[in-house]
Amino acid sequence: MKTDDFTIRVYTLLHAIPAGRVTSYGGLAAMAGHAGRARMVGAILRRLPPGSHLPWHRVVTASGKPAFPAGSDAFNQQKGLLEAEGVVFAGARVNLKVFGWQP
């Protein structure tokens, strides 16, 4: 299967997000050249190969929340990974003004 250019740009940007910082799905889409395509980024992240070392957990919603239901295993995993990197949550949200990243 051929990986398209947008997917490659998303992977490249995802790899560049430093530990302790996050970006939104929409922000990542815009940085990759497709503003308004946050759902495409979500679909790309869902298709990450098993065992991928790309930091999927550093991508949150535009409101700073993980895109999983609060309290779910996936939510707790993402929150735990981010907290281990020093990201502070206020309730279920990350303050994007403090922890947000753009290249």
Buried (B, 14 or more C-beta within 10 A) or exposed (E): EEEEEBBEBBBEBBEBBEEBBBBBBBBBBBBBEBEEBBEBBBEBBEEEEEEEEBBBBBBBBEEBBBBBEEEEEEBEEBBEBBEEBEBEBEEBEBEBEEBBBEE
